[in-house]
């Protein structure tokens, strides 16, 4: 850290000189205007970016020696989340059709990137979404709604043995993933661009907590998928009505914990978060009773039901983690 003394000029203006290395590295010239932003913690940000435009960054990916489609897809996702606005996938020779397929899968699995140029050995993707058009809270609400409906429907699929509904539930997981990746991307952009954070009215602490909540919701969605996958294994089997009743009680409690956790975040209710966490022990008891009842079923059904009970339990525990995150955030920001 460089320490510089405040000077007074003209009798009323306070002046601090800028570090020479910083001025030269940013090619700042005499009389060039600079932006100054007062941060939430009282610090002062000095920036050359006075037009408040998102920072444009380009990433080039050489696909010449990439033979694993999954590896290329993960590179694209990582580049997207990191915050690059333009991605160029190129090869020293003609790009194989598999690369084009992966790129198109990537554009369908993410929000914003579109192919804007394509030749035999180059594909250029550009992010067409302004980060400010998707407020964090709106994305969290949408994720919550999708996952909540997944749980309501997977219970119906369990009772009815509807395999088509189970398959449809599994397909919704991609919508949850793409929203989580969007929040991860916006988090990186906001943390690197304080002015963007100011315009979106979010603090770095809030953004990091929203990222944690998003990740937890995504994991709860994963457990809804696991439940649906096990529904396919027991479809057509006669299940003990008392077991189904126990499962419904446990899933209803897990969903209640999830609903109240999200509600406590939007209401900034620290007491509700605390009360909500206390319900997890009761959920665990219900899941243990369900496991005991499952032991009376044939082996394949018993295994599937125990996996379902585990997913219900883990979903409730993850929802409790949301309440803990809310408490940690509110203790710092509100109390």
Backbone bond lengths (Angstrom), bond angles and torsions (degrees), N, CA, C in turn:
res aa  C-N    CA-C-N  psi(-1)  N-CA   C-N-CA  omega(-1)  CA-C   N-CA-C  phi
1 X - - - 1.466 - - 1.524 109.58 -
2 X 1.326 115.55 132.02 1.463 120.94 175.65 1.530 109.25 -91.62
3 X 1.316 116.54 133.64 1.462 121.82 178.23 1.520 108.71 -104.12
4 X 1.344 115.98 122.91 1.470 120.32 179.99 1.525 109.42 -128.26
5 X 1.305 115.82 139.09 1.458 121.00 -177.69 1.526 111.12 -83.01
6 X 1.318 114.29 144.67 1.462 120.69 176.05 1.525 108.52 -81.11
7 X 1.333 115.09 131.57 1.465 120.73 179.25 1.525 108.94 -115.95
8 X 1.312 116.24 160.85 1.462 121.68 178.32 1.517 108.47 -116.46
9 X 1.334 114.44 130.56 1.459 119.08 178.91 1.527 108.58 -128.39
10 X 1.293 115.65 142.54 1.460 119.93 179.97 1.517 113.13 70.84
11 X 1.309 117.00 8.32 1.452 120.43 176.54 1.519 114.70 85.28
12 X 1.359 117.96 -13.52 1.461 118.05 -176.92 1.532 113.91 -142.94
13 X 1.323 117.98 -10.25 1.462 121.24 -177.84 1.527 110.82 -99.33
14 X 1.323 116.41 131.78 1.457 122.04 177.99 1.528 108.47 -94.55
15 X 1.328 116.95 132.35 1.466 122.03 -173.06 1.518 110.35 -128.45
16 X 1.341 116.53 136.77 1.460 123.49 170.97 1.519 107.38 -129.56
17 X 1.316 117.60 128.55 1.462 120.24 -179.40 1.531 110.53 -74.84
18 X 1.331 115.74 151.24 1.463 122.00 -179.74 1.523 110.28 -90.43
19 X 1.318 119.11 146.50 1.461 121.65 177.36 1.530 110.72 -62.28
20 X 1.313 117.02 132.70 1.460 121.42 -176.73 1.527 111.99 -61.02
21 X 1.321 116.91 -42.25 1.471 120.40 -179.05 1.522 111.16 -60.58
22 X 1.330 116.61 -40.43 1.469 120.65 179.62 1.516 111.15 -66.52
23 X 1.326 116.51 -42.55 1.467 121.66 179.46 1.525 110.29 -61.64
24 X 1.334 116.50 -45.32 1.466 120.10 -177.82 1.529 111.84 -69.99
25 X 1.335 117.19 -39.08 1.462 119.68 -178.32 1.524 111.59 -66.90
26 X 1.343 116.99 -28.27 1.466 120.61 178.83 1.538 112.12 -98.11
27 X 1.318 115.54 4.38 1.479 121.92 176.67 1.528 111.51 53.88
28 X 1.307 114.88 47.95 1.462 120.57 179.45 1.524 109.39 -85.99
29 X 1.326 114.81 130.85 1.459 120.65 -176.58 1.526 111.18 -106.01
30 X 1.307 115.30 167.04 1.467 121.72 179.01 1.531 110.30 -59.26
31 X 1.319 115.71 136.87 1.474 124.48 178.74 1.529 113.63 69.73
32 X 1.329 117.80 7.20 1.462 120.12 177.85 1.532 109.03 -75.57
33 X 1.340 117.77 133.47 1.471 119.95 -178.64 1.528 112.08 -74.35
34 X 1.316 116.17 144.58 1.465 122.91 176.10 1.527 108.79 -124.74
35 X 1.317 115.77 148.99 1.459 120.22 177.70 1.516 110.82 -93.32
36 X 1.313 117.11 144.51 1.463 122.15 176.89 1.512 108.95 -128.22
37 X 1.343 115.52 125.37 1.465 121.64 -175.79 1.520 108.83 -123.79
38 X 1.321 115.96 125.41 1.466 120.91 176.61 1.531 108.04 -82.38
39 X 1.333 116.89 120.58 1.456 122.21 -179.40 1.526 111.14 -82.30
40 X 1.338 114.66 164.56 1.454 120.18 -178.33 1.511 113.71 -61.03
41 X 1.352 116.75 -28.91 1.463 119.89 -179.00 1.521 112.24 -90.05
42 X 1.340 116.90 7.34 1.459 120.49 176.87 1.511 114.72 94.72
43 X 1.334 117.68 -9.22 1.459 120.22 178.13 1.521 110.09 -74.07
44 X 1.331 114.99 159.84 1.455 121.15 -178.19 1.519 109.50 -113.66
45 X 1.332 116.58 123.90 1.461 121.74 179.21 1.524 109.20 -97.99
46 X 1.329 116.59 128.67 1.456 122.53 175.69 1.524 107.42 -108.57
47 X 1.333 117.31 124.67 1.455 120.71 -175.69 1.518 111.84 -136.78
48 X 1.323 114.78 149.97 1.460 120.59 175.90 1.525 110.64 -83.45
49 X 1.324 116.27 -19.96 1.459 121.83 -177.57 1.524 109.84 -81.71
50 X 1.316 116.97 89.80 1.470 121.31 -177.30 1.525 112.05 -96.47
51 X 1.315 117.62 -4.42 1.466 120.60 -178.21 1.525 112.11 -94.43
52 X 1.331 116.99 -1.06 1.454 123.45 175.91 1.521 112.84 56.91
53 X 1.326 116.46 35.53 1.457 120.75 177.35 1.528 109.90 -93.98
54 X 1.345 116.96 145.28 1.465 119.05 176.28 1.521 110.71 -59.08
55 X 1.313 116.77 142.21 1.448 121.39 179.46 1.518 109.65 -69.12
56 X 1.336 116.97 127.80 1.460 122.17 -179.74 1.530 109.48 -93.88
57 X 1.335 115.84 123.60 1.460 120.55 -179.93 1.523 109.35 -131.62
58 X 1.333 115.45 141.58 1.464 121.01 -179.34 1.521 110.35 -117.06
59 X 1.336 115.94 135.41 1.466 122.23 175.86 1.519 108.95 -120.63
60 X 1.337 115.71 128.54 1.460 121.20 178.10 1.533 109.01 -104.66
61 X 1.322 116.92 128.90 1.457 122.83 179.74 1.521 109.16 -116.14
62 X 1.319 115.81 117.20 1.465 121.21 179.02 1.530 108.53 -84.23
63 X 1.332 115.98 110.38 1.465 121.12 -177.63 1.524 112.43 -94.25
64 X 1.326 117.18 8.35 1.466 120.83 -176.20 1.522 112.28 -56.21
65 X 1.324 116.24 -46.25 1.473 120.07 -174.88 1.527 112.98 -104.85
66 X 1.327 117.52 12.23 1.470 120.59 -179.87 1.528 109.41 -91.80
67 X 1.316 115.85 111.68 1.465 121.41 -179.06 1.528 112.78 -105.77
68 X 1.315 116.13 -10.72 1.461 121.18 -178.15 1.534 109.29 -99.67
69 X 1.341 118.78 109.93 1.471 121.06 -178.74 1.530 112.84 -59.23
70 X 1.337 116.98 -37.32 1.462 120.35 -179.61 1.522 110.93 -63.60
71 X 1.331 115.88 -39.41 1.465 120.41 178.43 1.528 110.58 -62.47
72 X 1.329 116.86 -43.93 1.470 120.66 179.19 1.523 110.13 -63.15
73 X 1.330 116.72 -42.44 1.468 120.35 179.79 1.529 110.56 -61.05
74 X 1.326 116.83 -42.64 1.469 119.81 -179.95 1.522 111.49 -67.38
75 X 1.319 117.32 -34.17 1.468 120.29 175.11 1.534 110.26 -62.56
76 X 1.327 115.72 -42.67 1.464 119.86 179.98 1.529 110.91 -64.71
77 X 1.335 116.92 -43.53 1.467 120.37 178.62 1.521 110.47 -62.83
78 X 1.340 116.47 -43.65 1.465 120.27 178.86 1.512 111.84 -62.04
79 X 1.332 116.62 -40.12 1.466 121.00 178.89 1.527 110.51 -65.97
80 X 1.314 116.00 -40.41 1.472 121.62 178.85 1.523 110.66 -63.39
81 X 1.339 116.71 -49.04 1.463 120.85 -177.82 1.525 111.28 -64.80
82 X 1.328 116.84 -35.72 1.463 120.68 -179.49 1.519 111.89 -63.16
83 X 1.351 117.34 -26.07 1.456 119.68 174.95 1.510 115.94 113.69
84 X 1.330 118.15 11.04 1.464 119.79 178.01 1.523 109.86 -68.35
85 X 1.323 116.17 136.38 1.463 120.97 -177.62 1.521 112.30 -91.56
86 X 1.338 116.77 -22.44 1.466 121.14 177.36 1.521 108.76 -131.20
87 X 1.335 116.55 133.55 1.462 121.85 178.31 1.525 108.12 -123.23
88 X 1.316 116.30 126.28 1.461 121.65 177.84 1.526 108.96 -113.45
89 X 1.333 116.50 115.89 1.460 122.13 176.36 1.527 106.89 -102.52
90 X 1.325 116.48 117.84 1.466 119.34 -174.34 1.519 110.81 -133.34
91 X 1.323 114.88 166.81 1.457 122.14 176.69 1.522 108.72 -146.00
92 X 1.332 114.96 152.26 1.469 119.40 178.87 1.520 110.94 -71.76
93 X 1.329 115.75 -20.64 1.459 120.95 175.14 1.527 108.00 -123.02
94 X 1.308 117.74 -167.11 1.457 121.30 -178.79 1.531 110.44 -66.50
95 X 1.326 115.95 133.72 1.469 120.52 178.98 1.529 109.05 -68.12
96 X 1.338 117.80 130.48 1.469 120.14 177.99 1.525 110.65 -68.28
97 X 1.330 118.38 154.88 1.470 121.84 -179.84 1.531 112.88 -56.41
98 X 1.350 117.20 -31.10 1.463 120.46 -178.80 1.525 112.05 -61.55
99 X 1.339 116.70 -34.38 1.461 120.48 179.08 1.528 109.98 -65.98
100 X 1.333 115.85 -43.96 1.457 119.43 177.76 1.518 112.39 -60.73
101 X 1.343 116.17 -37.47 1.461 120.49 178.79 1.531 111.26 -66.03
102 X 1.344 116.19 -42.15 1.464 120.11 178.91 1.520 110.56 -64.69
103 X 1.322 117.35 -41.41 1.467 121.01 179.36 1.526 110.45 -61.73
104 X 1.325 116.33 -41.66 1.461 119.53 179.67 1.521 111.74 -69.77
105 X 1.317 116.59 -37.34 1.470 119.26 174.14 1.526 110.01 -60.51
106 X 1.332 115.70 -40.27 1.464 121.40 179.90 1.529 111.10 -62.08
107 X 1.335 117.50 -44.15 1.467 120.36 -179.38 1.530 111.30 -66.08
108 X 1.340 117.08 -29.81 1.459 120.54 178.94 1.529 111.78 -78.97
109 X 1.335 116.90 -24.20 1.460 121.56 -177.37 1.529 113.20 -93.94
110 X 1.322 116.91 -2.82 1.460 120.64 -178.65 1.526 109.87 -127.68
111 X 1.318 115.94 164.18 1.461 121.93 -179.71 1.523 108.77 -109.26
112 X 1.322 116.78 116.29 1.462 120.75 176.64 1.519 115.43 122.38
113 X 1.367 118.92 -55.56 1.465 119.94 -174.95 1.532 112.96 -66.74
114 X 1.323 115.65 136.09 1.462 122.18 175.69 1.527 108.61 -139.06
115 X 1.330 116.04 149.87 1.467 120.85 176.61 1.521 108.01 -74.90
116 X 1.335 116.60 121.81 1.466 120.76 -179.51 1.523 112.26 -111.73
117 X 1.340 116.45 -12.52 1.468 120.16 178.85 1.522 108.58 -155.44
118 X 1.335 116.28 141.82 1.461 119.77 179.60 1.525 109.88 -151.37
119 X 1.333 114.91 127.92 1.459 122.12 174.09 1.534 107.54 -128.75
120 X 1.336 116.42 -173.88 1.462 120.38 -179.28 1.526 112.42 -61.68
121 X 1.332 117.47 -33.40 1.469 119.61 -176.61 1.528 113.99 -124.68
122 X 1.342 116.51 18.56 1.464 119.07 -179.26 1.526 110.89 -151.67
123 X 1.334 114.75 134.79 1.469 121.51 170.90 1.523 107.48 -127.53
124 X 1.317 116.39 125.47 1.463 121.40 -179.04 1.522 109.23 -111.71
125 X 1.319 115.23 125.64 1.465 121.59 176.23 1.513 109.46 -112.64
126 X 1.308 115.85 140.59 1.466 120.52 178.82 1.523 109.01 -130.38
127 X 1.337 114.95 138.04 1.463 120.41 178.66 1.525 108.47 -80.23
128 X 1.333 116.88 116.04 1.457 121.62 -176.77 1.529 112.98 -97.39
129 X 1.334 116.70 3.69 1.467 120.85 -177.78 1.520 110.96 -97.58
130 X 1.311 116.05 128.25 1.460 121.17 171.46 1.526 107.31 -79.39
131 X 1.345 118.01 121.21 1.472 120.34 -177.59 1.519 113.79 -52.85
132 X 1.331 117.50 -28.76 1.457 120.90 -177.34 1.523 112.26 -73.76
133 X 1.348 116.85 -14.52 1.463 120.06 -179.38 1.525 112.04 -78.10
134 X 1.333 117.59 -10.50 1.464 122.38 -179.50 1.525 109.26 -125.15
135 X 1.336 118.42 81.75 1.477 120.34 178.88 1.528 110.99 -57.31
136 X 1.324 116.40 145.41 1.457 121.59 -177.42 1.532 111.86 -55.56
137 X 1.322 117.06 -47.59 1.464 120.07 -175.55 1.527 112.14 -62.41
138 X 1.327 116.92 -35.72 1.465 119.97 177.65 1.523 111.12 -63.42
139 X 1.331 115.97 -39.90 1.463 120.28 179.91 1.522 110.68 -67.87
140 X 1.345 116.79 -41.76 1.467 120.63 177.90 1.532 110.04 -60.71
141 X 1.325 117.70 -44.20 1.463 121.27 179.12 1.522 111.04 -60.91
142 X 1.315 116.24 -41.46 1.471 120.05 -179.01 1.520 110.46 -66.87
143 X 1.336 116.90 -43.47 1.469 120.21 177.38 1.523 110.71 -59.53
144 X 1.326 115.02 -45.97 1.467 120.20 -179.61 1.532 111.15 -58.93
145 X 1.326 116.83 -45.49 1.463 121.07 -178.53 1.525 111.54 -61.74
146 X 1.338 116.06 -43.92 1.468 119.86 -179.98 1.522 110.99 -62.07
147 X 1.345 116.59 -48.05 1.465 120.65 -176.32 1.526 110.49 -68.58
148 X 1.324 117.43 -39.93 1.470 120.25 177.83 1.525 110.51 -58.62
149 X 1.325 116.73 -45.49 1.463 120.28 179.58 1.528 111.93 -67.03
150 X 1.330 116.63 -31.11 1.463 119.68 175.49 1.527 110.33 -60.95
151 X 1.334 116.54 -41.50 1.464 120.31 -179.15 1.527 111.80 -70.99
152 X 1.316 117.50 -39.53 1.459 120.08 177.44 1.530 110.50 -62.55
153 X 1.321 116.29 -42.17 1.461 120.58 -177.69 1.517 112.98 -74.08
154 X 1.348 117.40 -33.52 1.465 118.34 -178.08 1.528 110.52 -71.28
155 X 1.322 117.75 -28.39 1.460 119.61 174.53 1.529 109.72 -68.21
156 X 1.332 116.75 -40.99 1.462 120.61 176.42 1.524 111.14 -62.96
157 X 1.334 116.04 -39.58 1.463 120.06 179.41 1.524 111.08 -65.47
158 X 1.337 116.46 -34.54 1.467 120.75 178.81 1.526 110.79 -66.57
159 X 1.326 115.81 -43.75 1.464 120.20 -178.09 1.529 111.97 -70.24
160 X 1.337 116.11 -37.15 1.466 119.99 -175.47 1.525 113.48 -93.84
161 X 1.351 116.89 -17.17 1.460 120.29 -175.69 1.518 112.61 72.16
162 X 1.330 116.70 23.00 1.466 122.14 -177.15 1.532 110.57 -77.00
163 X 1.338 116.27 101.30 1.463 120.31 -177.49 1.528 112.20 -71.65
164 X 1.325 117.43 -32.59 1.467 119.85 179.27 1.527 110.26 -63.77
165 X 1.336 115.75 -40.24 1.462 119.51 177.56 1.525 110.30 -65.01
166 X 1.335 116.50 -39.91 1.467 120.39 178.29 1.528 110.57 -60.91
167 X 1.338 116.52 -42.89 1.470 120.73 178.63 1.519 111.14 -63.41
168 X 1.326 116.43 -40.33 1.461 120.88 -179.20 1.525 111.10 -65.82
169 X 1.333 115.95 -37.00 1.468 120.76 177.25 1.521 110.15 -62.02
170 X 1.323 116.27 -44.40 1.472 121.23 179.68 1.524 110.80 -60.22
171 X 1.322 117.29 -38.98 1.469 120.74 -177.97 1.526 112.40 -67.24
172 X 1.347 116.86 -25.35 1.470 119.70 -179.14 1.520 112.63 -70.05
173 X 1.313 116.92 -17.56 1.464 120.20 -177.12 1.518 111.49 -60.39
174 X 1.341 117.24 -30.76 1.468 119.79 179.45 1.523 111.28 -64.73
175 X 1.345 117.47 -31.87 1.471 120.45 176.91 1.527 110.66 -66.20
176 X 1.333 115.81 -38.75 1.467 120.34 178.40 1.529 109.81 -66.56
177 X 1.330 116.53 -42.64 1.467 120.93 -179.66 1.528 111.42 -60.67
178 X 1.319 116.20 -46.33 1.469 118.86 -176.01 1.530 111.08 -66.14
179 X 1.328 118.16 -32.57 1.466 120.48 176.62 1.524 111.07 -71.76
180 X 1.336 116.47 -37.55 1.466 119.61 176.94 1.527 110.59 -65.38
181 X 1.329 116.87 -41.77 1.468 119.89 177.65 1.532 110.54 -63.14
182 X 1.327 116.89 -36.09 1.467 120.09 178.03 1.524 110.39 -62.64
183 X 1.334 117.10 -45.34 1.460 119.83 178.98 1.529 110.47 -64.38
184 X 1.329 117.48 -38.79 1.466 120.51 177.53 1.522 110.12 -61.60
185 X 1.324 116.17 -41.41 1.468 120.92 179.24 1.530 110.68 -65.38
186 X 1.327 116.38 -48.14 1.463 120.04 -179.56 1.526 111.56 -61.83
187 X 1.328 116.40 -35.33 1.464 120.29 178.03 1.519 110.39 -60.80
188 X 1.327 116.93 -47.15 1.462 120.56 178.72 1.519 111.61 -61.93
189 X 1.328 116.41 -41.37 1.462 120.41 -178.90 1.525 110.63 -64.94
190 X 1.333 116.47 -45.84 1.466 121.13 -177.30 1.526 111.48 -66.42
191 X 1.338 117.31 -40.85 1.462 119.77 -179.31 1.522 112.12 -67.03
192 X 1.333 116.15 -26.12 1.471 120.04 178.78 1.521 112.27 -91.24
193 X 1.330 116.88 -12.30 1.461 121.11 -176.96 1.528 109.69 -133.41
194 X 1.339 117.60 87.79 1.471 121.45 -177.82 1.523 113.71 -56.57
195 X 1.325 116.61 -30.63 1.462 119.12 179.92 1.527 110.56 -67.46
196 X 1.337 116.11 -36.40 1.460 119.77 176.33 1.527 110.66 -64.01
197 X 1.338 116.07 -39.22 1.463 120.55 177.57 1.523 110.37 -61.81
198 X 1.320 116.34 -41.48 1.463 120.16 179.94 1.523 110.68 -63.80
199 X 1.306 117.14 -42.64 1.462 120.92 -177.95 1.526 111.70 -70.34
200 X 1.331 116.85 -30.30 1.465 120.45 178.14 1.528 111.83 -88.11
201 X 1.345 115.59 -1.37 1.469 123.02 177.26 1.527 111.78 58.15
202 X 1.326 115.04 47.58 1.464 120.75 176.38 1.525 108.78 -132.39
203 X 1.320 115.33 146.02 1.463 120.79 176.27 1.521 108.80 -97.68
204 X 1.342 118.04 159.56 1.465 119.62 176.67 1.525 112.75 -55.20
205 X 1.343 117.10 -38.43 1.467 120.43 178.67 1.518 111.12 -63.58
206 X 1.326 116.46 -44.60 1.461 120.64 179.80 1.526 110.66 -62.50
207 X 1.326 116.16 -43.18 1.461 120.68 -178.33 1.523 110.96 -61.79
208 X 1.325 117.18 -43.61 1.461 120.17 -179.26 1.529 110.83 -65.75
209 X 1.329 117.43 -38.16 1.461 119.66 177.46 1.518 111.77 -68.56
210 X 1.325 117.50 -35.96 1.462 120.93 176.34 1.526 110.96 -65.59
211 X 1.324 116.35 -36.23 1.461 120.20 176.83 1.529 110.39 -63.99
212 X 1.344 116.11 -41.62 1.469 120.43 177.87 1.527 110.32 -62.53
213 X 1.331 116.78 -45.31 1.469 120.71 -179.81 1.520 110.48 -63.21
214 X 1.324 116.35 -41.80 1.464 120.64 178.01 1.520 111.10 -59.79
215 X 1.323 116.13 -44.18 1.460 120.71 -179.97 1.535 111.10 -63.45
216 X 1.314 116.68 -39.21 1.468 120.22 179.33 1.533 110.46 -66.38
217 X 1.334 117.15 -43.72 1.465 120.13 178.13 1.526 110.02 -60.43
218 X 1.323 116.27 -40.18 1.470 119.95 179.01 1.528 110.82 -61.71
219 X 1.330 116.75 -38.50 1.466 120.64 179.19 1.531 110.95 -70.06
220 X 1.327 116.92 -37.58 1.464 119.57 175.92 1.529 109.49 -61.97
221 X 1.323 116.35 -39.64 1.463 120.51 175.79 1.521 111.73 -61.32
222 X 1.330 116.94 -38.49 1.470 120.92 177.49 1.528 111.16 -60.28
223 X 1.343 116.50 -37.78 1.463 119.41 179.86 1.529 111.55 -72.76
224 X 1.329 117.13 -29.24 1.470 119.35 173.18 1.529 109.66 -64.46
225 X 1.332 116.35 -37.22 1.461 121.47 177.27 1.529 110.43 -65.40
226 X 1.332 117.03 -44.00 1.473 119.92 179.30 1.521 111.02 -62.52
227 X 1.324 115.62 -38.93 1.458 119.78 176.74 1.536 109.49 -61.19
228 X 1.335 116.21 -47.95 1.469 120.53 -179.31 1.530 111.06 -61.39
229 X 1.325 117.01 -38.10 1.462 120.02 178.51 1.532 111.14 -63.56
230 X 1.324 116.93 -36.51 1.465 120.21 178.62 1.528 111.95 -76.82
231 X 1.339 117.09 -23.88 1.464 119.80 173.77 1.531 109.60 -61.17
232 X 1.325 116.74 -37.57 1.466 120.15 179.23 1.525 111.47 -63.92
233 X 1.330 116.07 -30.05 1.471 120.11 -178.99 1.522 112.65 -74.13
234 X 1.339 116.63 -27.02 1.470 119.14 -176.81 1.519 112.31 -109.04
235 X 1.329 117.25 5.16 1.459 120.51 -179.45 1.531 110.35 -60.38
236 X 1.322 116.29 134.02 1.452 120.90 179.50 1.519 113.82 89.77
237 X 1.318 117.75 -7.15 1.469 121.33 178.56 1.526 109.66 -90.13
238 X 1.310 115.78 146.25 1.465 120.59 174.69 1.524 109.38 -82.17
239 X 1.324 115.41 117.62 1.458 120.35 -178.45 1.521 110.11 -101.24
240 X 1.308 115.77 145.12 1.462 122.74 178.77 1.543 108.72 -60.42
241 X 1.352 118.00 123.75 1.470 120.43 -179.90 1.534 113.13 -55.82
242 X 1.331 117.27 -35.77 1.467 119.63 179.29 1.526 110.83 -66.97
243 X 1.340 115.85 -32.02 1.459 120.02 178.33 1.533 110.14 -69.95
244 X 1.341 115.90 -43.32 1.465 119.80 177.90 1.528 110.71 -62.58
245 X 1.324 116.45 -38.13 1.464 120.34 178.29 1.526 110.56 -63.92
246 X 1.334 116.45 -41.10 1.459 120.89 179.08 1.523 110.88 -65.89
247 X 1.340 115.70 -40.80 1.466 120.67 178.61 1.521 110.22 -63.59
248 X 1.330 116.33 -42.16 1.463 119.21 -179.21 1.526 110.83 -65.16
249 X 1.325 117.30 -38.51 1.467 120.72 178.41 1.526 110.98 -63.35
250 X 1.338 115.14 -44.21 1.468 119.82 -179.23 1.528 111.12 -66.78
251 X 1.334 117.07 -44.09 1.470 119.64 -178.41 1.526 110.86 -67.68
252 X 1.337 116.54 -35.11 1.470 119.96 177.56 1.527 110.75 -64.35
253 X 1.341 116.67 -40.25 1.462 119.75 178.83 1.529 111.02 -68.57
254 X 1.332 116.66 -41.86 1.470 120.04 178.45 1.522 110.19 -60.90
255 X 1.331 116.26 -42.34 1.462 120.33 179.87 1.521 110.79 -67.01
256 X 1.336 116.77 -36.04 1.469 120.95 177.81 1.525 110.84 -63.83
257 X 1.331 116.18 -42.39 1.468 120.27 178.00 1.532 109.83 -61.82
258 X 1.330 116.16 -41.03 1.465 121.63 178.59 1.526 110.24 -62.96
259 X 1.329 116.56 -48.86 1.470 120.94 -178.54 1.534 111.36 -60.33
260 X 1.336 116.05 -45.06 1.469 119.88 -177.36 1.528 111.59 -70.91
261 X 1.335 117.12 -30.43 1.465 119.82 177.33 1.521 110.61 -65.59
262 X 1.323 116.36 -46.45 1.463 120.05 178.43 1.526 109.81 -66.28
263 X 1.345 116.36 -39.96 1.460 120.09 178.81 1.517 112.24 -62.25
264 X 1.334 116.64 -39.84 1.469 119.87 -179.55 1.522 111.37 -66.37
265 X 1.349 116.36 -30.37 1.469 118.93 176.69 1.522 110.36 -67.41
266 X 1.339 116.71 -49.86 1.461 119.42 -176.08 1.523 112.35 -71.13
267 X 1.327 117.60 -24.39 1.473 120.75 177.34 1.522 112.04 -93.99
268 X 1.336 116.54 -3.69 1.470 121.17 -176.34 1.524 110.83 52.34
269 X 1.328 115.76 47.07 1.462 121.98 -175.28 1.527 110.00 -106.36
270 X 1.314 116.18 98.49 1.455 121.21 -175.75 1.530 111.48 -71.70
271 X 1.323 117.73 -32.53 1.469 120.87 179.56 1.527 111.41 -69.69
272 X 1.316 116.09 -39.29 1.461 118.98 177.70 1.521 110.66 -64.80
273 X 1.328 116.46 -36.84 1.466 120.46 177.09 1.521 110.27 -60.77
274 X 1.333 115.80 -44.21 1.468 120.33 179.36 1.530 111.34 -62.45
275 X 1.333 116.22 -48.23 1.472 120.91 -180.00 1.517 110.95 -60.57
276 X 1.312 115.67 -37.33 1.460 120.86 -178.59 1.525 111.78 -64.27
277 X 1.301 116.95 -41.91 1.465 121.26 -179.31 1.527 110.72 -61.28
278 X 1.341 116.21 -33.89 1.461 121.12 -178.94 1.532 112.86 -64.95
279 X 1.338 117.24 -17.76 1.465 120.85 -178.33 1.528 112.94 -79.60
280 X 1.315 117.56 -13.41 1.472 120.68 -174.71 1.526 111.47 -64.42
281 X 1.316 116.90 -36.71 1.466 120.03 179.53 1.526 111.01 -60.69
282 X 1.337 117.36 -39.30 1.461 121.10 178.38 1.529 110.80 -66.45
283 X 1.335 115.53 -38.51 1.464 119.46 177.80 1.523 110.62 -62.15
284 X 1.318 116.47 -43.35 1.463 120.39 -179.74 1.533 111.33 -61.16
285 X 1.340 116.77 -36.51 1.469 120.75 177.55 1.532 110.32 -64.55
286 X 1.328 117.44 -43.36 1.459 121.42 179.16 1.529 111.29 -61.94
287 X 1.333 115.53 -40.37 1.471 119.31 -179.84 1.531 111.21 -67.94
288 X 1.321 117.12 -35.78 1.466 120.46 177.04 1.530 110.82 -64.95
289 X 1.335 117.11 -40.05 1.461 120.68 177.28 1.527 110.80 -64.20
290 X 1.341 115.57 -38.38 1.463 119.16 178.08 1.519 110.64 -64.86
291 X 1.320 117.05 -40.87 1.469 120.68 177.41 1.524 111.14 -60.00
292 X 1.328 115.96 -39.89 1.458 119.94 179.87 1.532 110.77 -64.82
293 X 1.327 117.11 -41.13 1.462 120.93 178.94 1.531 111.15 -68.23
294 X 1.338 116.35 -33.97 1.470 120.33 -179.21 1.518 111.83 -64.21
295 X 1.314 117.16 -26.35 1.468 120.42 -178.43 1.526 112.03 -64.26
296 X 1.331 116.69 -19.25 1.459 119.66 179.25 1.514 113.34 -82.95
297 X 1.348 117.46 -4.01 1.464 121.41 179.44 1.534 110.02 -90.68
298 X 1.339 115.45 167.81 1.466 118.89 174.81 1.524 109.22 -62.98
299 X 1.332 115.62 158.75 1.470 121.64 -168.50 1.524 113.71 -53.26
300 X 1.333 118.14 -51.46 1.465 120.97 -175.87 1.522 111.36 -62.44
301 X 1.335 116.49 -41.90 1.465 120.85 179.19 1.530 110.37 -68.17
302 X 1.328 116.51 -41.48 1.467 120.44 -179.82 1.523 111.31 -60.32
303 X 1.347 116.15 -41.73 1.471 119.97 179.82 1.522 110.45 -63.61
304 X 1.352 115.94 -45.61 1.466 120.02 -179.31 1.530 111.03 -62.32
305 X 1.320 116.63 -41.59 1.469 120.36 -179.57 1.524 112.05 -67.27
306 X 1.320 116.58 -35.57 1.467 119.27 177.43 1.529 110.55 -67.81
307 X 1.338 116.81 -36.05 1.464 120.11 175.27 1.529 110.11 -64.63
308 X 1.343 116.12 -40.47 1.463 119.87 178.73 1.528 110.47 -63.70
309 X 1.330 116.55 -44.59 1.467 120.57 178.46 1.525 110.65 -59.90
310 X 1.329 116.52 -39.38 1.459 120.62 178.55 1.526 111.17 -64.07
311 X 1.345 116.78 -41.09 1.465 120.33 178.70 1.519 111.41 -65.08
312 X 1.337 116.62 -39.87 1.462 120.30 178.00 1.528 110.11 -63.39
313 X 1.324 115.79 -45.33 1.473 120.02 -179.90 1.517 111.07 -62.56
314 X 1.334 116.38 -47.48 1.464 120.06 -178.38 1.530 111.17 -63.93
315 X 1.330 116.62 -36.34 1.468 119.88 179.00 1.529 110.54 -62.52
316 X 1.338 116.19 -44.01 1.458 119.66 178.07 1.517 112.03 -64.21
317 X 1.339 115.96 -39.57 1.470 119.76 179.11 1.519 111.04 -66.93
318 X 1.332 116.46 -40.21 1.466 119.60 176.38 1.531 110.57 -63.20
319 X 1.342 116.36 -40.34 1.466 119.70 177.36 1.527 110.37 -61.40
320 X 1.344 116.20 -37.33 1.462 120.05 175.09 1.515 111.76 -62.53
321 X 1.337 116.60 -33.73 1.470 120.55 176.69 1.524 111.02 -63.34
322 X 1.332 116.12 -33.62 1.469 119.12 176.29 1.531 109.35 -62.22
323 X 1.343 116.45 -44.72 1.470 119.98 178.91 1.528 110.83 -61.14
324 X 1.330 117.27 -39.87 1.466 120.35 177.89 1.525 110.64 -63.34
325 X 1.330 116.33 -40.86 1.466 120.47 177.86 1.519 110.79 -62.93
326 X 1.333 116.09 -41.00 1.468 120.88 178.06 1.526 110.59 -61.46
327 X 1.335 116.95 -44.33 1.466 120.56 178.45 1.531 110.45 -60.77
328 X 1.323 116.87 -47.02 1.463 120.53 -179.46 1.527 111.43 -59.48
329 X 1.327 116.05 -39.28 1.470 120.51 -180.00 1.523 111.34 -69.92
330 X 1.353 115.48 -45.97 1.461 119.30 -175.93 1.518 111.96 -69.20
331 X 1.333 117.51 -33.78 1.467 120.41 178.19 1.530 110.11 -58.69
332 X 1.333 115.87 -39.59 1.466 119.52 -178.89 1.514 112.86 -79.38
333 X 1.344 116.56 -40.31 1.458 120.71 -170.94 1.520 113.89 -91.79
334 X 1.339 117.83 -31.91 1.470 119.26 -168.76 1.529 114.16 -112.91
335 X 1.338 117.97 -23.79 1.473 119.20 -174.15 1.518 111.04 -101.17
